[in-house]
Amino acid sequence: MKTILYIHGMGGGGDSRIPCHLQRLFGSEIRVVIRTYDFDPEIGRAQILSWVDEVHPDLVIGESLGAIQAIRIQGIPHILVSPAMGAPEVLYRAVPVSRFAIGRWIMHKMFPVKEGDRQPLKFFPEVLRKYHEHGQAAIRAIEPDGYYFAFFGTQDHYMRSGVVKPDEWEKLFGKGTSAFYEGSHFMEAEFIESMLLPKIREVLSFEKNV
């Protein structure tokens, strides 16, 4: 059985919508592993690498901020959903604000976390400061011969703040490595089924034939 390691976005977790929907669609055909990791990028990376060693995924999917952790994994094909390549610098620039309780309160109001198996967000300076290096490490980890493909929503409101940058993606990974769907940052079910699912099957079939 093929295995996908799905790395959720900020505030996501083991019950995140997209991977759970994928698992329902695949049934027993393909296993989708989704677990909650720490918001501290260094702790989160250690957790994710231990899962890679445990489940030996054939494909890694990274969503939003989780795309940064996904890209740092080498030797495995990547599919990214709304990759937030600009998020590490945005979080790093929030360090001065996070020094104050009111600043952290505002950030939690801006990024509320749903109930359930979800990632607690720790907007402390010592955590946010690590995001600069985290983002740079992802860029250094890009493999010239690696497989990377991204999906972007045409109505993604995070493009306005520079968190999501389709143009920068193309500069880093080249033309033909992305596609747009007519939706938001949070890929809707119709596009999961009509675009993401076929791309996953395509990549896993290619891997099987290599």
N, C-alpha and C positions, 0 to 999 in steps of 0.2 A: 504493500500500500504506500502511495506517495504521501509525504507529510509537508504541510505548510506551517511555518512559524509566523504568526501574525503579531506584529508589534504595534500596539495601540498608540493613539495620540495622547496629548496632555489631558489628564483627568479621566482617561478611559480605563479599561480594565478587563477582567476575565469575562464579563458579560456585555462587552461592547457590541453594538448592533451589527456592524458589517461582518466581522468574523463569525458571529453566531448565525447570521443569515446564510453565509457561505457554507457553514457546516450543515445546516438544514438542507441546502440545495445538493450538496455532495453526498450526504448520507454516509454510507460505509465505503464509498468509492475512494475518497481522499480524506485524510485526517487533518483537521485544522487545530493547531495548538495555540491557544491564547491565554496568557497569564498576566497578572498585574505585577508590574515592576516599579521600583522606587523612582521618585521624581528627581532625586539627586543623580545626575548623569553618570557619575563614576560607580555608584552602587548599582544603578540600573544596568549599566554595561556588564558588570560582573555577573549579575543575575542572568541576563540574556545569554551571555557566552556559556554559562553553565547549562542552559536549556539547549543551546546548539549542540553541545557535547552529548547531552542526554538523548535528544530526539532525532538528531542527524537529519535536519530538514532538507528537502529537495528544492524548496523555494522559500524566500523570506518576503513578506509583505509588510511595508511600513506605512502607517497612516499619520498624516500631519506631522507633529513634532517627533513621532516615532520613526519617521523616515530617516532622521539623523542617526538614530541607533541602528537602523537596518543597514544603512550604507556603510557603517563601520564594520559590518560582518563581511568578510571576504570569502571568495571561493564558492558562492551560492548565487543563483540568479535572483534579481530584485524586481519587484513590482511595487511602485509607490502610489499611494492615493493622497492627493492634495499635499504633496511634500512641502513642509514648512521650512525651506532652506534658510529663510531670514529670521526664524524664531530665536535661534541661539543668541544672536546679537541684540534682538529686542529684549530678551530676558536679561542679558548682561547689562544693558543700559538702564535696567530698572533697579540695579543694585542700590543707588542712593535713596530711592523711594522706599525700598524694602527695609531700610534701617529703622524706620518708624512704624509703630503699631498701626497707625492710621493708614499708612501706605500699604501695608500687608492686607489690611481690611478691605481697602479699595480693590486690590488685585484679586482677592477672593470673591468680591462682588462681581468683578468683570469676568471671572472664570469660575463659575459655580460648578461643583462636582455633584453628579447625580448619586442617589443612594444605590447601594449594591456593592458588588466586587469592583471597586473603582480606586484609582490611584490618588492617594492624598497629596495635595499640592502644598509644598513647603516653600513659601516665598521668603526665604531668609537670605541675607547677603552672602553667606558662606556657600549656599547652594547655587544661587543665581550667578555668582562670580565664575563658577566652573563651566558655564555654558559657552563662553567665548572659545575656550580650548576644545570643548566638545564639538562645536561646529567646525572648527579648523581641522580637527582630527578626521572628521567625516570626509572633508574634501581631500585630505591626504590619502585616505583609504580607497579612493576611487581607483578601480583597476582598469587599465587601458583595454583589456580584453574581456572585461566583465559584462554581464547583461543587466541593463537598467531600463525600466520603462515606467513612465509616470502618467497618471490621469489627473486632469485639472478641471474644475467646474467653472464654467463661464460666468457664473454669478457668485463666485467665491469672494465674500466681503473682506477676507484677509489680504487680498491683493492690494487694496488701497493703503494698507499700513506697511507693505513690504515684507510681510511674514511669508507670503506665497509669491514666488517670482518665476513665472513660466519662462521669461526671457533668459534669466540667469541659468535656469535648468538647461536650456538649449546650449548655452555657452559651455557649460560644464560637461554635458553628456552628448551633445551633438544633435543634429536635425534627425527627425524621424524616431526620436526616443520618447515621444509623449503624444497624448491625444486629449481632446476636450470633450466634455459631456455638458449638456444644457442643464446644469444644476448647481447646487451650492457646494460649500467646502465639505459638507458631510454627504458623501455620495448616496443618492437616493436609491431605493430598492430596484427601480426599473433599470438603472444604469449598472448596478451590481450584476443584474442578470443578463443585460444585453451587451455589456462591454467588459466588465472585470472578469466575470466567469469565463467567457471565451478566451480571453488573454491568458488566464491561468492554465486552462486546458492546453492552449498552444505551447506555452513555455514548458509545461510538464511533459508534453508529448515529445517536444524537441529534446529535452534532457534524456528521455527514455531511449531515443534513437541514436544518441551520441555514443 
